[in-house]
Amino acid sequence: MALTFAVNNELDQVTYECEYKGGVVYHATCEAEENACVGYPHFIIITEDENGISCRYSTPDEALEIMRKEI
């Protein structure tokens, strides 16, 4: 699911990062240099609740927490 979400957003690789607030975090990257950018990493957070499974990018604050491992 994380890879499909990444590919749909012009990224092509995901690696497991950690668990975060009840969800699973993947770090999404792009092999091609022409899509390189600066800023926070692209973290994909997958959660599941009574409505099903959801997949989204982290907010900037969440990205900082994930990078600092303050989870």
N, CA, C and O atoms as CSV, one atom per row, in Angstrom:
chain,resi,resn,atom,element,x,y,z
A,1,MET,N,N,0.816,-1.190,0.000
A,1,MET,CA,C,0.000,0.000,0.000
A,1,MET,C,C,0.871,1.269,0.000
A,1,MET,O,O,0.564,2.222,-0.716
A,2,ALA,N,N,1.951,1.289,0.795
A,2,ALA,CA,C,2.830,2.463,0.842
A,2,ALA,C,C,3.500,2.698,-0.511
A,2,ALA,O,O,3.623,3.841,-0.952
A,3,LEU,N,N,3.929,1.629,-1.166
A,3,LEU,CA,C,4.584,1.782,-2.471
A,3,LEU,C,C,3.600,2.321,-3.509
A,3,LEU,O,O,3.963,3.195,-4.297
A,4,THR,N,N,2.391,1.830,-3.526
A,4,THR,CA,C,1.387,2.336,-4.460
A,4,THR,C,C,1.128,3.818,-4.215
A,4,THR,O,O,1.039,4.598,-5.163
A,5,PHE,N,N,1.006,4.210,-2.952
A,5,PHE,CA,C,0.799,5.614,-2.608
A,5,PHE,C,C,1.984,6.449,-3.091
A,5,PHE,O,O,1.788,7.527,-3.651
A,6,ALA,N,N,3.206,5.967,-2.883
A,6,ALA,CA,C,4.401,6.693,-3.310
A,6,ALA,C,C,4.442,6.840,-4.834
A,6,ALA,O,O,4.687,7.931,-5.347
A,7,VAL,N,N,4.205,5.759,-5.542
A,7,VAL,CA,C,4.250,5.787,-7.009
A,7,VAL,C,C,3.196,6.753,-7.561
A,7,VAL,O,O,3.454,7.455,-8.539
A,8,ASN,N,N,2.036,6.791,-6.953
A,8,ASN,CA,C,0.990,7.719,-7.385
A,8,ASN,C,C,1.371,9.179,-7.150
A,8,ASN,O,O,0.749,10.087,-7.703
A,9,ASN,N,N,2.401,9.398,-6.324
A,9,ASN,CA,C,2.871,10.744,-6.015
A,9,ASN,C,C,4.290,10.982,-6.530
A,9,ASN,O,O,5.039,11.777,-5.962
A,10,GLU,N,N,4.652,10.286,-7.611
A,10,GLU,CA,C,5.920,10.454,-8.322
A,10,GLU,C,C,7.167,10.068,-7.525
A,10,GLU,O,O,8.259,10.572,-7.784
A,11,LEU,N,N,6.996,9.184,-6.569
A,11,LEU,CA,C,8.126,8.603,-5.846
A,11,LEU,C,C,8.160,7.129,-6.200
A,11,LEU,O,O,7.148,6.568,-6.619
A,12,ASP,N,N,9.323,6.489,-6.036
A,12,ASP,CA,C,9.375,5.111,-6.526
A,12,ASP,C,C,9.935,4.075,-5.559
A,12,ASP,O,O,10.057,2.904,-5.919
A,13,GLN,N,N,10.275,4.482,-4.344
A,13,GLN,CA,C,10.803,3.522,-3.380
A,13,GLN,C,C,10.262,3.837,-1.993
A,13,GLN,O,O,10.045,5.002,-1.658
A,14,VAL,N,N,10.045,2.813,-1.194
A,14,VAL,CA,C,9.684,2.998,0.206
A,14,VAL,C,C,10.489,2.028,1.060
A,14,VAL,O,O,10.773,0.904,0.648
A,15,THR,N,N,10.848,2.478,2.243
A,15,THR,CA,C,11.512,1.615,3.215
A,15,THR,C,C,10.814,1.793,4.558
A,15,THR,O,O,10.398,2.895,4.919
A,16,TYR,N,N,10.696,0.697,5.285
A,16,TYR,CA,C,10.081,0.749,6.617
A,16,TYR,C,C,10.929,1.649,7.505
A,16,TYR,O,O,12.153,1.525,7.524
A,17,GLU,N,N,10.296,2.544,8.232
A,17,GLU,CA,C,11.002,3.453,9.134
A,17,GLU,C,C,10.765,3.091,10.596
A,17,GLU,O,O,11.721,2.858,11.335
A,18,CYS,N,N,9.501,3.040,11.024
A,18,CYS,CA,C,9.191,2.766,12.428
A,18,CYS,C,C,7.681,2.665,12.602
A,18,CYS,O,O,6.917,2.793,11.645
A,19,GLU,N,N,7.270,2.434,13.842
A,19,GLU,CA,C,5.865,2.545,14.197
A,19,GLU,C,C,5.692,3.909,14.847
A,19,GLU,O,O,6.591,4.402,15.528
A,20,TYR,N,N,4.533,4.512,14.631
A,20,TYR,CA,C,4.305,5.870,15.107
A,20,TYR,C,C,2.840,6.070,15.451
A,20,TYR,O,O,1.978,6.011,14.575
A,21,LYS,N,N,2.561,6.304,16.713
A,21,LYS,CA,C,1.211,6.611,17.180
A,21,LYS,C,C,0.152,5.680,16.598
A,21,LYS,O,O,-0.880,6.130,16.099
A,22,GLY,N,N,0.418,4.390,16.668
A,22,GLY,CA,C,-0.540,3.397,16.204
A,22,GLY,C,C,-0.504,3.094,14.723
A,22,GLY,O,O,-1.291,2.279,14.240
A,23,GLY,N,N,0.393,3.734,13.993
A,23,GLY,CA,C,0.507,3.489,12.558
A,23,GLY,C,C,1.900,2.994,12.196
A,23,GLY,O,O,2.782,2.901,13.050
A,24,VAL,N,N,2.080,2.686,10.946
A,24,VAL,CA,C,3.369,2.231,10.431
A,24,VAL,C,C,3.891,3.308,9.489
A,24,VAL,O,O,3.154,3.822,8.647
A,25,VAL,N,N,5.181,3.647,9.641
A,25,VAL,CA,C,5.780,4.723,8.853
A,25,VAL,C,C,6.765,4.153,7.848
A,25,VAL,O,O,7.590,3.298,8.171
A,26,TYR,N,N,6.660,4.651,6.617
A,26,TYR,CA,C,7.593,4.310,5.552
A,26,TYR,C,C,8.222,5.597,5.042
A,26,TYR,O,O,7.563,6.635,4.973
A,27,HIS,N,N,9.493,5.523,4.687
A,27,HIS,CA,C,10.210,6.658,4.106
A,27,HIS,C,C,10.171,6.480,2.592
A,27,HIS,O,O,10.669,5.485,2.067
A,28,ALA,N,N,9.584,7.440,1.900
A,28,ALA,CA,C,9.453,7.369,0.449
A,28,ALA,C,C,10.537,8.202,-0.218
A,28,ALA,O,O,10.816,9.322,0.210
A,29,THR,N,N,11.150,7.657,-1.268
A,29,THR,CA,C,12.200,8.359,-1.995
A,29,THR,C,C,12.014,8.162,-3.497
A,29,THR,O,O,11.192,7.366,-3.951
A,30,CYS,N,N,12.805,8.912,-4.239
A,30,CYS,CA,C,12.751,8.830,-5.691
A,30,CYS,C,C,14.153,8.570,-6.222
A,30,CYS,O,O,15.092,9.290,-5.880
A,31,GLU,N,N,14.295,7.574,-7.033
A,31,GLU,CA,C,15.587,7.211,-7.629
A,31,GLU,C,C,16.064,8.275,-8.615
A,31,GLU,O,O,17.260,8.557,-8.693
A,32,ALA,N,N,15.146,8.859,-9.358
A,32,ALA,CA,C,15.506,9.825,-10.396
A,32,ALA,C,C,15.896,11.165,-9.779
A,32,ALA,O,O,15.191,11.679,-8.911
A,33,GLU,N,N,17.004,11.724,-10.221
A,33,GLU,CA,C,17.492,12.985,-9.676
A,33,GLU,C,C,16.645,14.176,-10.092
A,33,GLU,O,O,16.603,15.173,-9.370
A,34,GLU,N,N,15.972,14.106,-11.227
A,34,GLU,CA,C,15.203,15.270,-11.684
A,34,GLU,C,C,14.043,15.605,-10.765
A,34,GLU,O,O,13.513,16.714,-10.835
A,35,ASN,N,N,13.631,14.684,-9.907
A,35,ASN,CA,C,12.549,14.949,-8.962
A,35,ASN,C,C,13.065,15.289,-7.574
A,35,ASN,O,O,12.284,15.341,-6.624
A,36,ALA,N,N,14.370,15.522,-7.438
A,36,ALA,CA,C,14.963,15.815,-6.140
A,36,ALA,C,C,14.447,17.154,-5.617
A,36,ALA,O,O,14.202,18.084,-6.385
A,37,CYS,N,N,14.291,17.231,-4.312
A,37,CYS,CA,C,13.854,18.482,-3.698
A,37,CYS,C,C,14.485,18.608,-2.318
A,37,CYS,O,O,15.075,17.658,-1.803
A,38,VAL,N,N,14.357,19.772,-1.737
A,38,VAL,CA,C,14.871,19.994,-0.389
A,38,VAL,C,C,13.695,20.081,0.562
A,38,VAL,O,O,12.564,20.325,0.143
A,39,GLY,N,N,13.958,19.885,1.814
A,39,GLY,CA,C,12.907,19.957,2.822
A,39,GLY,C,C,12.846,18.678,3.634
A,39,GLY,O,O,13.771,17.866,3.616
A,40,TYR,N,N,11.755,18.514,4.338
A,40,TYR,CA,C,11.577,17.331,5.170
A,40,TYR,C,C,11.436,16.080,4.298
A,40,TYR,O,O,10.966,16.157,3.163
A,41,PRO,N,N,11.846,14.931,4.839
A,41,PRO,CA,C,11.668,13.682,4.094
A,41,PRO,C,C,10.176,13.390,3.884
A,41,PRO,O,O,9.322,13.874,4.627
A,42,HIS,N,N,9.892,12.602,2.873
A,42,HIS,CA,C,8.523,12.157,2.627
A,42,HIS,C,C,8.275,10.899,3.464
A,42,HIS,O,O,8.760,9.820,3.126
A,43,PHE,N,N,7.531,11.038,4.538
A,43,PHE,CA,C,7.136,9.895,5.344
A,43,PHE,C,C,5.685,9.575,5.043
A,43,PHE,O,O,4.836,10.466,5.032
A,44,ILE,N,N,5.402,8.316,4.800
A,44,ILE,CA,C,4.041,7.849,4.576
A,44,ILE,C,C,3.599,7.134,5.847
A,44,ILE,O,O,4.293,6.244,6.340
A,45,ILE,N,N,2.451,7.525,6.370
A,45,ILE,CA,C,1.908,6.914,7.587
A,45,ILE,C,C,0.661,6.126,7.211
A,45,ILE,O,O,-0.276,6.658,6.615
A,46,ILE,N,N,0.669,4.856,7.570
A,46,ILE,CA,C,-0.476,3.984,7.308
A,46,ILE,C,C,-1.106,3.626,8.643
A,46,ILE,O,O,-0.440,3.104,9.537
A,47,THR,N,N,-2.394,3.911,8.771
A,47,THR,CA,C,-3.133,3.589,9.989
A,47,THR,C,C,-4.381,2.806,9.636
A,47,THR,O,O,-4.838,2.810,8.493
A,48,GLU,N,N,-4.922,2.135,10.638
A,48,GLU,CA,C,-6.157,1.378,10.447
A,48,GLU,C,C,-7.078,1.664,11.618
A,48,GLU,O,O,-6.655,1.644,12.774
A,49,ASP,N,N,-8.329,1.930,11.313
A,49,ASP,CA,C,-9.339,2.127,12.343
A,49,ASP,C,C,-10.655,1.487,11.884
A,49,ASP,O,O,-10.679,0.702,10.937
A,50,GLU,N,N,-11.739,1.835,12.570
A,50,GLU,CA,C,-13.024,1.220,12.232
A,50,GLU,C,C,-13.494,1.566,10.825
A,50,GLU,O,O,-14.360,0.881,10.281
A,51,ASN,N,N,-12.936,2.623,10.222
A,51,ASN,CA,C,-13.297,3.007,8.854
A,51,ASN,C,C,-12.425,2.346,7.788
A,51,ASN,O,O,-12.666,2.515,6.593
A,52,GLY,N,N,-11.426,1.603,8.215
A,52,GLY,CA,C,-10.542,0.923,7.274
A,52,GLY,C,C,-9.108,1.413,7.366
A,52,GLY,O,O,-8.699,1.979,8.380
A,53,ILE,N,N,-8.354,1.195,6.308
A,53,ILE,CA,C,-6.941,1.554,6.259
A,53,ILE,C,C,-6.795,2.894,5.556
A,53,ILE,O,O,-7.408,3.133,4.516
A,54,SER,N,N,-5.971,3.771,6.140
A,54,SER,CA,C,-5.707,5.053,5.481
A,54,SER,C,C,-4.206,5.224,5.288
A,54,SER,O,O,-3.389,4.700,6.044
A,55,CYS,N,N,-3.882,5.971,4.255
A,55,CYS,CA,C,-2.492,6.187,3.871
A,55,CYS,C,C,-2.335,7.674,3.587
A,55,CYS,O,O,-3.088,8.230,2.788
A,56,ARG,N,N,-1.360,8.332,4.232
A,56,ARG,CA,C,-1.171,9.767,4.052
A,56,ARG,C,C,0.278,10.148,4.305
A,56,ARG,O,O,1.044,9.382,4.890
A,57,TYR,N,N,0.641,11.344,3.856
A,57,TYR,CA,C,1.955,11.887,4.182
A,57,TYR,C,C,1.920,12.461,5.590
A,57,TYR,O,O,0.875,12.906,6.065
A,58,SER,N,N,3.064,12.447,6.248
A,58,SER,CA,C,3.190,13.072,7.557
A,58,SER,C,C,3.136,14.589,7.415
A,58,SER,O,O,3.454,15.140,6.361
A,59,THR,N,N,2.733,15.246,8.482
A,59,THR,CA,C,2.817,16.702,8.532
A,59,THR,C,C,4.273,17.070,8.834
A,59,THR,O,O,5.049,16.198,9.226
A,60,PRO,N,N,4.659,18.326,8.664
A,60,PRO,CA,C,6.031,18.717,9.031
A,60,PRO,C,C,6.357,18.423,10.498
A,60,PRO,O,O,7.461,17.968,10.798
A,61,ASP,N,N,5.422,18.673,11.412
A,61,ASP,CA,C,5.673,18.384,12.825
A,61,ASP,C,C,5.863,16.886,13.065
A,61,ASP,O,O,6.740,16.482,13.828
A,62,GLU,N,N,5.049,16.077,12.419
A,62,GLU,CA,C,5.201,14.622,12.553
A,62,GLU,C,C,6.537,14.169,11.981
A,62,GLU,O,O,7.198,13.309,12.564
A,63,ALA,N,N,6.945,14.737,10.844
A,63,ALA,CA,C,8.226,14.370,10.246
A,63,ALA,C,C,9.368,14.662,11.214
A,63,ALA,O,O,10.292,13.858,11.340
A,64,LEU,N,N,9.314,15.802,11.898
A,64,LEU,CA,C,10.348,16.124,12.887
A,64,LEU,C,C,10.361,15.110,14.024
A,64,LEU,O,O,11.427,14.657,14.441
A,65,GLU,N,N,9.183,14.753,14.527
A,65,GLU,CA,C,9.107,13.755,15.597
A,65,GLU,C,C,9.676,12.420,15.139
A,65,GLU,O,O,10.419,11.773,15.877
A,66,ILE,N,N,9.334,12.012,13.936
A,66,ILE,CA,C,9.818,10.730,13.411
A,66,ILE,C,C,11.337,10.769,13.261
A,66,ILE,O,O,12.022,9.815,13.629
A,67,MET,N,N,11.867,11.874,12.718
A,67,MET,CA,C,13.313,11.981,12.553
A,67,MET,C,C,14.036,11.984,13.883
A,67,MET,O,O,15.140,11.450,13.990
A,68,ARG,N,N,13.431,12.577,14.895
A,68,ARG,CA,C,14.033,12.633,16.237
A,68,ARG,C,C,13.765,11.381,17.032
A,68,ARG,O,O,14.333,11.196,18.109
A,69,LYS,N,N,12.909,10.517,16.521
A,69,LYS,CA,C,12.516,9.273,17.196
A,69,LYS,C,C,11.833,9.553,18.518
A,69,LYS,O,O,11.965,8.770,19.459
A,70,GLU,N,N,11.100,10.662,18.609
A,70,GLU,CA,C,10.350,11.017,19.815
A,70,GLU,C,C,8.962,10.404,19.727
A,70,GLU,O,O,7.954,11.110,19.756
A,71,ILE,N,N,8.921,9.091,19.620
A,71,ILE,CA,C,7.625,8.450,19.418
A,71,ILE,C,C,7.292,7.500,20.547
A,71,ILE,O,O,6.232,6.874,20.535
